[in-house]
Structures are given as C-alpha cells and as structure tokens.
Amino acid sequence: MSPEQFDLFLLCAIGICALGAVMNLAMIKRRGTSAILLSLAFLFLGVTMELYRSMQSKVLTGIGSLAVVALLLADAAFRQSNPRSKR
C-alpha cells in the first residue's frame, strides 16, 4: 500500500467515525447516556486517526487511544448497570 493510499484509507475511516458519531447522537432519545458515550468514542477515534495521519507526537496519539478505550469501557459499564439501555 502506497502512502497516498494509506492516507486515503485514514481519511475514509475518519469520515466513517464522524458518521458513526452523528448516527449515535440521532439515537440519543432512545439510548441516552450510552449514545453520548459512543459518539464521544467515535469522535476521539477520528481525532486519534487524524493525529496519526498528520504525524503528531506519539504521546498525543497514545492519549487519544487511551481516551477511546476509556470511553468504550465506560459505555460497557453503563450498559451493564442500566438494563434499559442494553438494546
């Protein structure tokens, strides 16, 4: 894969993350806090990929990755504690 193709791949993935964030926010009335957490996770994932694409420091990319993991774990914990939002 050439660098241009990889750059295009990352741009497409960032776009998909933005779409995922918008779709989760559209379901906010039905899913509540879980939709907000997943939207934030999608946004942080997109920002992390943009940081990687623009060759920012590895520390910032690592912090973004940890934020994504923390948001996904928070969403899983919230769904476990709130049976109404499991769907």
PDB file with one MODEL, atoms N, CA, C and O in Angstrom:
MODEL        1
ATOM      1  N   MET A   1       0.846  -1.169   0.000  1.00  0.00           N
ATOM      2  CA  MET A   1       0.000   0.000   0.000  1.00  0.00           C
ATOM      3  C   MET A   1       0.896   1.238   0.000  1.00  0.00           C
ATOM      4  O   MET A   1       1.803   1.362   0.824  1.00  0.00           O
ATOM      5  N   SER A   2       0.635   2.131  -0.914  1.00  0.00           N
ATOM      6  CA  SER A   2       1.441   3.345  -1.011  1.00  0.00           C
ATOM      7  C   SER A   2       1.017   4.349   0.073  1.00  0.00           C
ATOM      8  O   SER A   2      -0.078   4.237   0.625  1.00  0.00           O
ATOM      9  N   PRO A   3       1.868   5.314   0.373  1.00  0.00           N
ATOM     10  CA  PRO A   3       1.498   6.320   1.385  1.00  0.00           C
ATOM     11  C   PRO A   3       0.234   7.090   1.014  1.00  0.00           C
ATOM     12  O   PRO A   3      -0.548   7.451   1.894  1.00  0.00           O
ATOM     13  N   GLU A   4       0.026   7.346  -0.275  1.00  0.00           N
ATOM     14  CA  GLU A   4      -1.190   8.062  -0.699  1.00  0.00           C
ATOM     15  C   GLU A   4      -2.437   7.224  -0.454  1.00  0.00           C
ATOM     16  O   GLU A   4      -3.474   7.747  -0.044  1.00  0.00           O
ATOM     17  N   GLN A   5      -2.334   5.915  -0.709  1.00  0.00           N
ATOM     18  CA  GLN A   5      -3.471   5.030  -0.464  1.00  0.00           C
ATOM     19  C   GLN A   5      -3.770   4.928   1.029  1.00  0.00           C
ATOM     20  O   GLN A   5      -4.931   4.921   1.437  1.00  0.00           O
ATOM     21  N   PHE A   6      -2.723   4.849   1.837  1.00  0.00           N
ATOM     22  CA  PHE A   6      -2.921   4.782   3.283  1.00  0.00           C
ATOM     23  C   PHE A   6      -3.547   6.071   3.804  1.00  0.00           C
ATOM     24  O   PHE A   6      -4.407   6.034   4.684  1.00  0.00           O
ATOM     25  N   ASP A   7      -3.122   7.198   3.271  1.00  0.00           N
ATOM     26  CA  ASP A   7      -3.697   8.483   3.647  1.00  0.00           C
ATOM     27  C   ASP A   7      -5.182   8.533   3.287  1.00  0.00           C
ATOM     28  O   ASP A   7      -5.999   9.015   4.072  1.00  0.00           O
ATOM     29  N   LEU A   8      -5.525   8.037   2.107  1.00  0.00           N
ATOM     30  CA  LEU A   8      -6.924   7.990   1.692  1.00  0.00           C
ATOM     31  C   LEU A   8      -7.732   7.054   2.592  1.00  0.00           C
ATOM     32  O   LEU A   8      -8.870   7.354   2.952  1.00  0.00           O
ATOM     33  N   PHE A   9      -7.129   5.920   2.951  1.00  0.00           N
ATOM     34  CA  PHE A   9      -7.780   4.983   3.867  1.00  0.00           C
ATOM     35  C   PHE A   9      -8.083   5.656   5.205  1.00  0.00           C
ATOM     36  O   PHE A   9      -9.186   5.519   5.735  1.00  0.00           O
ATOM     37  N   LEU A  10      -7.106   6.382   5.751  1.00  0.00           N
ATOM     38  CA  LEU A  10      -7.323   7.064   7.031  1.00  0.00           C
ATOM     39  C   LEU A  10      -8.399   8.142   6.908  1.00  0.00           C
ATOM     40  O   LEU A  10      -9.212   8.305   7.817  1.00  0.00           O
ATOM     41  N   LEU A  11      -8.413   8.871   5.805  1.00  0.00           N
ATOM     42  CA  LEU A  11      -9.453   9.888   5.613  1.00  0.00           C
ATOM     43  C   LEU A  11     -10.838   9.259   5.547  1.00  0.00           C
ATOM     44  O   LEU A  11     -11.789   9.792   6.120  1.00  0.00           O
ATOM     45  N   CYS A  12     -10.961   8.134   4.855  1.00  0.00           N
ATOM     46  CA  CYS A  12     -12.250   7.436   4.791  1.00  0.00           C
ATOM     47  C   CYS A  12     -12.666   6.945   6.179  1.00  0.00           C
ATOM     48  O   CYS A  12     -13.834   7.049   6.553  1.00  0.00           O
ATOM     49  N   ALA A  13     -11.704   6.409   6.943  1.00  0.00           N
ATOM     50  CA  ALA A  13     -12.001   5.928   8.296  1.00  0.00           C
ATOM     51  C   ALA A  13     -12.427   7.076   9.201  1.00  0.00           C
ATOM     52  O   ALA A  13     -13.320   6.910  10.032  1.00  0.00           O
ATOM     53  N   ILE A  14     -11.802   8.230   9.050  1.00  0.00           N
ATOM     54  CA  ILE A  14     -12.190   9.405   9.839  1.00  0.00           C
ATOM     55  C   ILE A  14     -13.611   9.822   9.482  1.00  0.00           C
ATOM     56  O   ILE A  14     -14.389  10.186  10.363  1.00  0.00           O
ATOM     57  N   GLY A  15     -13.953   9.774   8.208  1.00  0.00           N
ATOM     58  CA  GLY A  15     -15.319  10.088   7.776  1.00  0.00           C
ATOM     59  C   GLY A  15     -16.332   9.115   8.342  1.00  0.00           C
ATOM     60  O   GLY A  15     -17.423   9.516   8.749  1.00  0.00           O
ATOM     61  N   ILE A  16     -15.980   7.832   8.373  1.00  0.00           N
ATOM     62  CA  ILE A  16     -16.875   6.817   8.941  1.00  0.00           C
ATOM     63  C   ILE A  16     -17.060   7.052  10.435  1.00  0.00           C
ATOM     64  O   ILE A  16     -18.156   6.858  10.960  1.00  0.00           O
ATOM     65  N   CYS A  17     -16.001   7.466  11.124  1.00  0.00           N
ATOM     66  CA  CYS A  17     -16.117   7.788  12.552  1.00  0.00           C
ATOM     67  C   CYS A  17     -17.074   8.964  12.768  1.00  0.00           C
ATOM     68  O   CYS A  17     -17.892   8.945  13.687  1.00  0.00           O
ATOM     69  N   ALA A  18     -16.967   9.980  11.919  1.00  0.00           N
ATOM     70  CA  ALA A  18     -17.871  11.130  12.036  1.00  0.00           C
ATOM     71  C   ALA A  18     -19.308  10.701  11.790  1.00  0.00           C
ATOM     72  O   ALA A  18     -20.219  11.146  12.489  1.00  0.00           O
ATOM     73  N   LEU A  19     -19.516   9.841  10.805  1.00  0.00           N
ATOM     74  CA  LEU A  19     -20.863   9.332  10.522  1.00  0.00           C
ATOM     75  C   LEU A  19     -21.401   8.520  11.698  1.00  0.00           C
ATOM     76  O   LEU A  19     -22.571   8.644  12.061  1.00  0.00           O
ATOM     77  N   GLY A  20     -20.542   7.688  12.292  1.00  0.00           N
ATOM     78  CA  GLY A  20     -20.956   6.909  13.462  1.00  0.00           C
ATOM     79  C   GLY A  20     -21.332   7.800  14.634  1.00  0.00           C
ATOM     80  O   GLY A  20     -22.288   7.507  15.354  1.00  0.00           O
ATOM     81  N   ALA A  21     -20.595   8.879  14.833  1.00  0.00           N
ATOM     82  CA  ALA A  21     -20.907   9.804  15.925  1.00  0.00           C
ATOM     83  C   ALA A  21     -22.256  10.471  15.696  1.00  0.00           C
ATOM     84  O   ALA A  21     -23.056  10.595  16.623  1.00  0.00           O
ATOM     85  N   VAL A  22     -22.507  10.898  14.472  1.00  0.00           N
ATOM     86  CA  VAL A  22     -23.788  11.553  14.158  1.00  0.00           C
ATOM     87  C   VAL A  22     -24.947  10.570  14.309  1.00  0.00           C
ATOM     88  O   VAL A  22     -26.001  10.925  14.838  1.00  0.00           O
ATOM     89  N   MET A  23     -24.752   9.336  13.845  1.00  0.00           N
ATOM     90  CA  MET A  23     -25.832   8.341  13.953  1.00  0.00           C
ATOM     91  C   MET A  23     -26.153   8.021  15.410  1.00  0.00           C
ATOM     92  O   MET A  23     -27.318   7.841  15.766  1.00  0.00           O
ATOM     93  N   ASN A  24     -25.123   7.950  16.254  1.00  0.00           N
ATOM     94  CA  ASN A  24     -25.383   7.696  17.671  1.00  0.00           C
ATOM     95  C   ASN A  24     -26.079   8.871  18.329  1.00  0.00           C
ATOM     96  O   ASN A  24     -26.942   8.678  19.184  1.00  0.00           O
ATOM     97  N   LEU A  25     -25.715  10.092  17.943  1.00  0.00           N
ATOM     98  CA  LEU A  25     -26.397  11.256  18.507  1.00  0.00           C
ATOM     99  C   LEU A  25     -27.848  11.330  18.046  1.00  0.00           C
ATOM    100  O   LEU A  25     -28.698  11.869  18.755  1.00  0.00           O
ATOM    101  N   ALA A  26     -28.138  10.788  16.858  1.00  0.00           N
ATOM    102  CA  ALA A  26     -29.522  10.761  16.385  1.00  0.00           C
ATOM    103  C   ALA A  26     -30.379   9.828  17.240  1.00  0.00           C
ATOM    104  O   ALA A  26     -31.599   9.982  17.293  1.00  0.00           O
ATOM    105  N   MET A  27     -29.752   8.866  17.907  1.00  0.00           N
ATOM    106  CA  MET A  27     -30.492   7.921  18.752  1.00  0.00           C
ATOM    107  C   MET A  27     -30.427   8.288  20.229  1.00  0.00           C
ATOM    108  O   MET A  27     -30.627   7.434  21.092  1.00  0.00           O
ATOM    109  N   ILE A  28     -30.149   9.549  20.522  1.00  0.00           N
ATOM    110  CA  ILE A  28     -29.924   9.955  21.906  1.00  0.00           C
ATOM    111  C   ILE A  28     -31.186   9.809  22.766  1.00  0.00           C
ATOM    112  O   ILE A  28     -31.088   9.487  23.950  1.00  0.00           O
ATOM    113  N   LYS A  29     -32.357  10.039  22.189  1.00  0.00           N
ATOM    114  CA  LYS A  29     -33.584   9.929  22.997  1.00  0.00           C
ATOM    115  C   LYS A  29     -33.840   8.485  23.411  1.00  0.00           C
ATOM    116  O   LYS A  29     -34.331   8.227  24.510  1.00  0.00           O
ATOM    117  N   ARG A  30     -33.508   7.553  22.539  1.00  0.00           N
ATOM    118  CA  ARG A  30     -33.776   6.147  22.831  1.00  0.00           C
ATOM    119  C   ARG A  30     -32.678   5.530  23.692  1.00  0.00           C
ATOM    120  O   ARG A  30     -32.959   4.696  24.553  1.00  0.00           O
ATOM    121  N   ARG A  31     -31.415   5.942  23.460  1.00  0.00           N
ATOM    122  CA  ARG A  31     -30.309   5.277  24.134  1.00  0.00           C
ATOM    123  C   ARG A  31     -29.673   6.105  25.242  1.00  0.00           C
ATOM    124  O   ARG A  31     -28.927   5.562  26.057  1.00  0.00           O
ATOM    125  N   GLY A  32     -29.943   7.380  25.292  1.00  0.00           N
ATOM    126  CA  GLY A  32     -29.483   8.236  26.387  1.00  0.00           C
ATOM    127  C   GLY A  32     -27.976   8.367  26.499  1.00  0.00           C
ATOM    128  O   GLY A  32     -27.286   8.674  25.527  1.00  0.00           O
ATOM    129  N   THR A  33     -27.478   8.127  27.706  1.00  0.00           N
ATOM    130  CA  THR A  33     -26.064   8.309  28.000  1.00  0.00           C
ATOM    131  C   THR A  33     -25.182   7.413  27.145  1.00  0.00           C
ATOM    132  O   THR A  33     -24.078   7.805  26.767  1.00  0.00           O
ATOM    133  N   SER A  34     -25.653   6.238  26.843  1.00  0.00           N
ATOM    134  CA  SER A  34     -24.875   5.321  26.012  1.00  0.00           C
ATOM    135  C   SER A  34     -24.595   5.917  24.638  1.00  0.00           C
ATOM    136  O   SER A  34     -23.499   5.744  24.103  1.00  0.00           O
ATOM    137  N   ALA A  35     -25.557   6.609  24.066  1.00  0.00           N
ATOM    138  CA  ALA A  35     -25.365   7.246  22.760  1.00  0.00           C
ATOM    139  C   ALA A  35     -24.319   8.345  22.843  1.00  0.00           C
ATOM    140  O   ALA A  35     -23.514   8.512  21.926  1.00  0.00           O
ATOM    141  N   ILE A  36     -24.327   9.087  23.930  1.00  0.00           N
ATOM    142  CA  ILE A  36     -23.332  10.156  24.106  1.00  0.00           C
ATOM    143  C   ILE A  36     -21.934   9.567  24.248  1.00  0.00           C
ATOM    144  O   ILE A  36     -20.983  10.061  23.641  1.00  0.00           O
ATOM    145  N   LEU A  37     -21.809   8.515  25.049  1.00  0.00           N
ATOM    146  CA  LEU A  37     -20.501   7.895  25.242  1.00  0.00           C
ATOM    147  C   LEU A  37     -19.956   7.314  23.937  1.00  0.00           C
ATOM    148  O   LEU A  37     -18.776   7.476  23.627  1.00  0.00           O
ATOM    149  N   LEU A  38     -20.815   6.639  23.176  1.00  0.00           N
ATOM    150  CA  LEU A  38     -20.354   6.076  21.908  1.00  0.00           C
ATOM    151  C   LEU A  38     -20.025   7.168  20.893  1.00  0.00           C
ATOM    152  O   LEU A  38     -19.075   7.026  20.123  1.00  0.00           O
ATOM    153  N   SER A  39     -20.789   8.245  20.882  1.00  0.00           N
ATOM    154  CA  SER A  39     -20.481   9.354  19.982  1.00  0.00           C
ATOM    155  C   SER A  39     -19.122   9.962  20.318  1.00  0.00           C
ATOM    156  O   SER A  39     -18.329  10.259  19.425  1.00  0.00           O
ATOM    157  N   LEU A  40     -18.865  10.141  21.595  1.00  0.00           N
ATOM    158  CA  LEU A  40     -17.563  10.665  22.009  1.00  0.00           C
ATOM    159  C   LEU A  40     -16.439   9.701  21.638  1.00  0.00           C
ATOM    160  O   LEU A  40     -15.361  10.129  21.225  1.00  0.00           O
ATOM    161  N   ALA A  41     -16.690   8.394  21.787  1.00  0.00           N
ATOM    162  CA  ALA A  41     -15.674   7.415  21.411  1.00  0.00           C
ATOM    163  C   ALA A  41     -15.379   7.485  19.916  1.00  0.00           C
ATOM    164  O   ALA A  41     -14.219   7.428  19.508  1.00  0.00           O
ATOM    165  N   PHE A  42     -16.429   7.610  19.095  1.00  0.00           N
ATOM    166  CA  PHE A  42     -16.223   7.751  17.649  1.00  0.00           C
ATOM    167  C   PHE A  42     -15.435   9.018  17.335  1.00  0.00           C
ATOM    168  O   PHE A  42     -14.518   8.995  16.514  1.00  0.00           O
ATOM    169  N   LEU A  43     -15.791  10.116  17.983  1.00  0.00           N
ATOM    170  CA  LEU A  43     -15.081  11.376  17.736  1.00  0.00           C
ATOM    171  C   LEU A  43     -13.615  11.295  18.152  1.00  0.00           C
ATOM    172  O   LEU A  43     -12.736  11.751  17.421  1.00  0.00           O
ATOM    173  N   PHE A  44     -13.351  10.720  19.318  1.00  0.00           N
ATOM    174  CA  PHE A  44     -11.973  10.580  19.770  1.00  0.00           C
ATOM    175  C   PHE A  44     -11.191   9.646  18.861  1.00  0.00           C
ATOM    176  O   PHE A  44     -10.004   9.870  18.621  1.00  0.00           O
ATOM    177  N   LEU A  45     -11.837   8.602  18.351  1.00  0.00           N
ATOM    178  CA  LEU A  45     -11.157   7.695  17.427  1.00  0.00           C
ATOM    179  C   LEU A  45     -10.794   8.429  16.136  1.00  0.00           C
ATOM    180  O   LEU A  45      -9.691   8.260  15.615  1.00  0.00           O
ATOM    181  N   GLY A  46     -11.709   9.233  15.625  1.00  0.00           N
ATOM    182  CA  GLY A  46     -11.424  10.020  14.434  1.00  0.00           C
ATOM    183  C   GLY A  46     -10.294  11.021  14.659  1.00  0.00           C
ATOM    184  O   GLY A  46      -9.422  11.184  13.805  1.00  0.00           O
ATOM    185  N   VAL A  47     -10.313  11.684  15.802  1.00  0.00           N
ATOM    186  CA  VAL A  47      -9.251  12.645  16.125  1.00  0.00           C
ATOM    187  C   VAL A  47      -7.913  11.917  16.269  1.00  0.00           C
ATOM    188  O   VAL A  47      -6.884  12.419  15.818  1.00  0.00           O
ATOM    189  N   THR A  48      -7.922  10.746  16.889  1.00  0.00           N
ATOM    190  CA  THR A  48      -6.692   9.976  17.043  1.00  0.00           C
ATOM    191  C   THR A  48      -6.132   9.558  15.687  1.00  0.00           C
ATOM    192  O   THR A  48      -4.921   9.604  15.471  1.00  0.00           O
ATOM    193  N   MET A  49      -7.014   9.150  14.772  1.00  0.00           N
ATOM    194  CA  MET A  49      -6.542   8.795  13.433  1.00  0.00           C
ATOM    195  C   MET A  49      -5.996  10.011  12.695  1.00  0.00           C
ATOM    196  O   MET A  49      -5.025   9.899  11.947  1.00  0.00           O
ATOM    197  N   GLU A  50      -6.609  11.166  12.902  1.00  0.00           N
ATOM    198  CA  GLU A  50      -6.096  12.385  12.277  1.00  0.00           C
ATOM    199  C   GLU A  50      -4.734  12.765  12.863  1.00  0.00           C
ATOM    200  O   GLU A  50      -3.850  13.221  12.137  1.00  0.00           O
ATOM    201  N   LEU A  51      -4.565  12.579  14.165  1.00  0.00           N
ATOM    202  CA  LEU A  51      -3.264  12.829  14.778  1.00  0.00           C
ATOM    203  C   LEU A  51      -2.204  11.906  14.187  1.00  0.00           C
ATOM    204  O   LEU A  51      -1.080  12.328  13.916  1.00  0.00           O
ATOM    205  N   TYR A  52      -2.572  10.648  13.993  1.00  0.00           N
ATOM    206  CA  TYR A  52      -1.636   9.693  13.397  1.00  0.00           C
ATOM    207  C   TYR A  52      -1.333  10.074  11.949  1.00  0.00           C
ATOM    208  O   TYR A  52      -0.184  10.021  11.513  1.00  0.00           O
ATOM    209  N   ARG A  53      -2.368  10.457  11.215  1.00  0.00           N
ATOM    210  CA  ARG A  53      -2.208  10.811   9.802  1.00  0.00           C
ATOM    211  C   ARG A  53      -1.316  12.036   9.630  1.00  0.00           C
ATOM    212  O   ARG A  53      -0.508  12.096   8.703  1.00  0.00           O
ATOM    213  N   SER A  54      -1.463  13.009  10.520  1.00  0.00           N
ATOM    214  CA  SER A  54      -0.673  14.232  10.417  1.00  0.00           C
ATOM    215  C   SER A  54       0.674  14.117  11.131  1.00  0.00           C
ATOM    216  O   SER A  54       1.400  15.100  11.277  1.00  0.00           O
ATOM    217  N   MET A  55       0.994  12.901  11.573  1.00  0.00           N
ATOM    218  CA  MET A  55       2.288  12.590  12.192  1.00  0.00           C
ATOM    219  C   MET A  55       2.586  13.463  13.410  1.00  0.00           C
ATOM    220  O   MET A  55       3.690  13.986  13.556  1.00  0.00           O
ATOM    221  N   GLN A  56       1.601  13.610  14.268  1.00  0.00           N
ATOM    222  CA  GLN A  56       1.808  14.321  15.527  1.00  0.00           C
ATOM    223  C   GLN A  56       2.579  13.407  16.481  1.00  0.00           C
ATOM    224  O   GLN A  56       2.893  12.266  16.144  1.00  0.00           O
ATOM    225  N   SER A  57       2.873  13.914  17.653  1.00  0.00           N
ATOM    226  CA  SER A  57       3.677  13.138  18.593  1.00  0.00           C
ATOM    227  C   SER A  57       2.957  11.851  18.992  1.00  0.00           C
ATOM    228  O   SER A  57       1.728  11.796  19.051  1.00  0.00           O
ATOM    229  N   LYS A  58       3.740  10.844  19.259  1.00  0.00           N
ATOM    230  CA  LYS A  58       3.189   9.549  19.660  1.00  0.00           C
ATOM    231  C   LYS A  58       2.481   9.642  21.007  1.00  0.00           C
ATOM    232  O   LYS A  58       1.572   8.862  21.292  1.00  0.00           O
ATOM    233  N   VAL A  59       2.898  10.591  21.828  1.00  0.00           N
ATOM    234  CA  VAL A  59       2.253  10.770  23.134  1.00  0.00           C
ATOM    235  C   VAL A  59       0.797  11.202  22.939  1.00  0.00           C
ATOM    236  O   VAL A  59      -0.097  10.660  23.589  1.00  0.00           O
ATOM    237  N   LEU A  60       0.551  12.169  22.052  1.00  0.00           N
ATOM    238  CA  LEU A  60      -0.824  12.615  21.797  1.00  0.00           C
ATOM    239  C   LEU A  60      -1.668  11.492  21.208  1.00  0.00           C
ATOM    240  O   LEU A  60      -2.830  11.320  21.578  1.00  0.00           O
ATOM    241  N   THR A  61      -1.081  10.729  20.294  1.00  0.00           N
ATOM    242  CA  THR A  61      -1.802   9.609  19.699  1.00  0.00           C
ATOM    243  C   THR A  61      -2.123   8.563  20.758  1.00  0.00           C
ATOM    244  O   THR A  61      -3.214   7.994  20.762  1.00  0.00           O
ATOM    245  N   GLY A  62      -1.184   8.310  21.647  1.00  0.00           N
ATOM    246  CA  GLY A  62      -1.415   7.352  22.731  1.00  0.00           C
ATOM    247  C   GLY A  62      -2.489   7.821  23.689  1.00  0.00           C
ATOM    248  O   GLY A  62      -3.315   7.025  24.136  1.00  0.00           O
ATOM    249  N   ILE A  63      -2.486   9.108  24.009  1.00  0.00           N
ATOM    250  CA  ILE A  63      -3.511   9.660  24.896  1.00  0.00           C
ATOM    251  C   ILE A  63      -4.887   9.548  24.236  1.00  0.00           C
ATOM    252  O   ILE A  63      -5.871   9.213  24.896  1.00  0.00           O
ATOM    253  N   GLY A  64      -4.953   9.828  22.941  1.00  0.00           N
ATOM    254  CA  GLY A  64      -6.220   9.674  22.224  1.00  0.00           C
ATOM    255  C   GLY A  64      -6.706   8.238  22.241  1.00  0.00           C
ATOM    256  O   GLY A  64      -7.899   7.985  22.407  1.00  0.00           O
ATOM    257  N   SER A  65      -5.791   7.300  22.070  1.00  0.00           N
ATOM    258  CA  SER A  65      -6.154   5.881  22.100  1.00  0.00           C
ATOM    259  C   SER A  65      -6.670   5.480  23.479  1.00  0.00           C
ATOM    260  O   SER A  65      -7.651   4.745  23.594  1.00  0.00           O
ATOM    261  N   LEU A  66      -6.009   5.964  24.514  1.00  0.00           N
ATOM    262  CA  LEU A  66      -6.468   5.658  25.874  1.00  0.00           C
ATOM    263  C   LEU A  66      -7.840   6.264  26.148  1.00  0.00           C
ATOM    264  O   LEU A  66      -8.653   5.668  26.854  1.00  0.00           O
ATOM    265  N   ALA A  67      -8.101   7.444  25.594  1.00  0.00           N
ATOM    266  CA  ALA A  67      -9.408   8.069  25.772  1.00  0.00           C
ATOM    267  C   ALA A  67     -10.499   7.236  25.094  1.00  0.00           C
ATOM    268  O   ALA A  67     -11.596   7.092  25.632  1.00  0.00           O
ATOM    269  N   VAL A  68     -10.197   6.689  23.912  1.00  0.00           N
ATOM    270  CA  VAL A  68     -11.169   5.838  23.216  1.00  0.00           C
ATOM    271  C   VAL A  68     -11.467   4.599  24.050  1.00  0.00           C
ATOM    272  O   VAL A  68     -12.629   4.235  24.232  1.00  0.00           O
ATOM    273  N   VAL A  69     -10.427   3.957  24.555  1.00  0.00           N
ATOM    274  CA  VAL A  69     -10.618   2.760  25.379  1.00  0.00           C
ATOM    275  C   VAL A  69     -11.412   3.097  26.639  1.00  0.00           C
ATOM    276  O   VAL A  69     -12.309   2.347  27.025  1.00  0.00           O
ATOM    277  N   ALA A  70     -11.091   4.212  27.278  1.00  0.00           N
ATOM    278  CA  ALA A  70     -11.812   4.613  28.494  1.00  0.00           C
ATOM    279  C   ALA A  70     -13.292   4.862  28.203  1.00  0.00           C
ATOM    280  O   ALA A  70     -14.153   4.463  28.988  1.00  0.00           O
ATOM    281  N   LEU A  71     -13.592   5.519  27.083  1.00  0.00           N
ATOM    282  CA  LEU A  71     -14.993   5.774  26.735  1.00  0.00           C
ATOM    283  C   LEU A  71     -15.739   4.485  26.421  1.00  0.00           C
ATOM    284  O   LEU A  71     -16.899   4.333  26.804  1.00  0.00           O
ATOM    285  N   LEU A  72     -15.088   3.554  25.729  1.00  0.00           N
ATOM    286  CA  LEU A  72     -15.743   2.275  25.438  1.00  0.00           C
ATOM    287  C   LEU A  72     -15.972   1.468  26.705  1.00  0.00           C
ATOM    288  O   LEU A  72     -17.009   0.820  26.845  1.00  0.00           O
ATOM    289  N   LEU A  73     -15.021   1.498  27.629  1.00  0.00           N
ATOM    290  CA  LEU A  73     -15.213   0.807  28.912  1.00  0.00           C
ATOM    291  C   LEU A  73     -16.314   1.469  29.735  1.00  0.00           C
ATOM    292  O   LEU A  73     -17.095   0.779  30.390  1.00  0.00           O
ATOM    293  N   ALA A  74     -16.381   2.793  29.709  1.00  0.00           N
ATOM    294  CA  ALA A  74     -17.441   3.495  30.429  1.00  0.00           C
ATOM    295  C   ALA A  74     -18.809   3.144  29.845  1.00  0.00           C
ATOM    296  O   ALA A  74     -19.777   2.974  30.586  1.00  0.00           O
ATOM    297  N   ASP A  75     -18.889   3.033  28.517  1.00  0.00           N
ATOM    298  CA  ASP A  75     -20.142   2.652  27.889  1.00  0.00           C
ATOM    299  C   ASP A  75     -20.535   1.235  28.278  1.00  0.00           C
ATOM    300  O   ASP A  75     -21.700   0.974  28.578  1.00  0.00           O
ATOM    301  N   ALA A  76     -19.571   0.320  28.276  1.00  0.00           N
ATOM    302  CA  ALA A  76     -19.865  -1.063  28.666  1.00  0.00           C
ATOM    303  C   ALA A  76     -20.332  -1.135  30.116  1.00  0.00           C
ATOM    304  O   ALA A  76     -21.267  -1.870  30.430  1.00  0.00           O
ATOM    305  N   ALA A  77     -19.684  -0.372  31.005  1.00  0.00           N
ATOM    306  CA  ALA A  77     -20.089  -0.356  32.410  1.00  0.00           C
ATOM    307  C   ALA A  77     -21.479   0.240  32.571  1.00  0.00           C
ATOM    308  O   ALA A  77     -22.282  -0.243  33.369  1.00  0.00           O
ATOM    309  N   PHE A  78     -21.761   1.298  31.804  1.00  0.00           N
ATOM    310  CA  PHE A  78     -23.078   1.917  31.890  1.00  0.00           C
ATOM    311  C   PHE A  78     -24.160   0.950  31.411  1.00  0.00           C
ATOM    312  O   PHE A  78     -25.212   0.837  32.041  1.00  0.00           O
ATOM    313  N   ARG A  79     -23.912   0.260  30.316  1.00  0.00           N
ATOM    314  CA  ARG A  79     -24.898  -0.695  29.814  1.00  0.00           C
ATOM    315  C   ARG A  79     -25.108  -1.850  30.781  1.00  0.00           C
ATOM    316  O   ARG A  79     -26.223  -2.354  30.917  1.00  0.00           O
ATOM    317  N   GLN A  80     -24.039  -2.273  31.455  1.00  0.00           N
ATOM    318  CA  GLN A  80     -24.157  -3.361  32.416  1.00  0.00           C
ATOM    319  C   GLN A  80     -25.003  -2.936  33.617  1.00  0.00           C
ATOM    320  O   GLN A  80     -25.780  -3.729  34.148  1.00  0.00           O
ATOM    321  N   SER A  81     -24.847  -1.680  34.039  1.00  0.00           N
ATOM    322  CA  SER A  81     -25.568  -1.209  35.225  1.00  0.00           C
ATOM    323  C   SER A  81     -26.984  -0.741  34.907  1.00  0.00           C
ATOM    324  O   SER A  81     -27.809  -0.618  35.812  1.00  0.00           O
ATOM    325  N   ASN A  82     -27.273  -0.482  33.648  1.00  0.00           N
ATOM    326  CA  ASN A  82     -28.586   0.031  33.261  1.00  0.00           C
ATOM    327  C   ASN A  82     -29.203  -0.911  32.225  1.00  0.00           C
ATOM    328  O   ASN A  82     -28.935  -0.766  31.033  1.00  0.00           O
ATOM    329  N   PRO A  83     -30.016  -1.862  32.652  1.00  0.00           N
ATOM    330  CA  PRO A  83     -30.557  -2.853  31.709  1.00  0.00           C
ATOM    331  C   PRO A  83     -31.446  -2.239  30.621  1.00  0.00           C
ATOM    332  O   PRO A  83     -31.620  -2.850  29.567  1.00  0.00           O
ATOM    333  N   ARG A  84     -31.998  -1.078  30.843  1.00  0.00           N
ATOM    334  CA  ARG A  84     -32.873  -0.439  29.859  1.00  0.00           C
ATOM    335  C   ARG A  84     -32.116  -0.064  28.584  1.00  0.00           C
ATOM    336  O   ARG A  84     -32.695  -0.074  27.497  1.00  0.00           O
ATOM    337  N   SER A  85     -30.832   0.264  28.707  1.00  0.00           N
ATOM    338  CA  SER A  85     -30.075   0.730  27.554  1.00  0.00           C
ATOM    339  C   SER A  85     -29.316  -0.378  26.831  1.00  0.00           C
ATOM    340  O   SER A  85     -28.459  -0.084  25.997  1.00  0.00           O
ATOM    341  N   LYS A  86     -29.606  -1.635  27.127  1.00  0.00           N
ATOM    342  CA  LYS A  86     -28.868  -2.719  26.502  1.00  0.00           C
ATOM    343  C   LYS A  86     -29.141  -2.863  25.022  1.00  0.00           C
ATOM    344  O   LYS A  86     -28.321  -3.429  24.299  1.00  0.00           O
ATOM    345  N   ARG A  87     -30.236  -2.381  24.568  1.00  0.00           N
ATOM    346  CA  ARG A  87     -30.607  -2.550  23.169  1.00  0.00           C
ATOM    347  C   ARG A  87     -29.897  -1.673  22.260  1.00  0.00           C
ATOM    348  O   ARG A  87     -30.123  -1.721  21.051  1.00  0.00           O
TER     349      ARG A  87
ENDMDL
END
